Amino acid sequence: MAGWWPAVSRAARRHPWPTNVLLYGSLFSAGDALQQRLQGGEADWRQTRRVATLVVTFHANFNYVWLGLLERALPGRAPRAVLAKLLWDQVVGAPIAVSAFYTGEGPDSGVGCRSRLELAGLGRSFPPEKGSTGK
């Protein structure tokens, strides 16, 4: 097993962006499949494929660039710099990432926008759909 680790380490140093994208995509996809299994039943590989595609095409790249920009704009590991990075990430980066995730999942996922809002506890503030009892 020790034979492959130096090769991975070298690849990460030589090509950090693609390595980061592949690692992020692999971990995120594995997490999606594991979550499905832990909820009971078989994994929905179609959903996992959609998640993997979204992660590899947007999220991993966005995170790589966004966190690099934050590091250049707010260098250092002092508590003040770390707190500033955290706040910028939550105020600017998180809304972009969450919006991209739900947009990327889209109507193909089988969960509509209203259902997502209700899961988030926001659905009550919207008028009921036509034909709905309003509950």
Summary of the structure (lengths in Angstrom):
residues: 135
radius of gyration: 19.1
end to end distance: 56.0
largest distance: 62.4
contacts: 310
relative contact order: 0.08
helix: 76%
strand: 0%
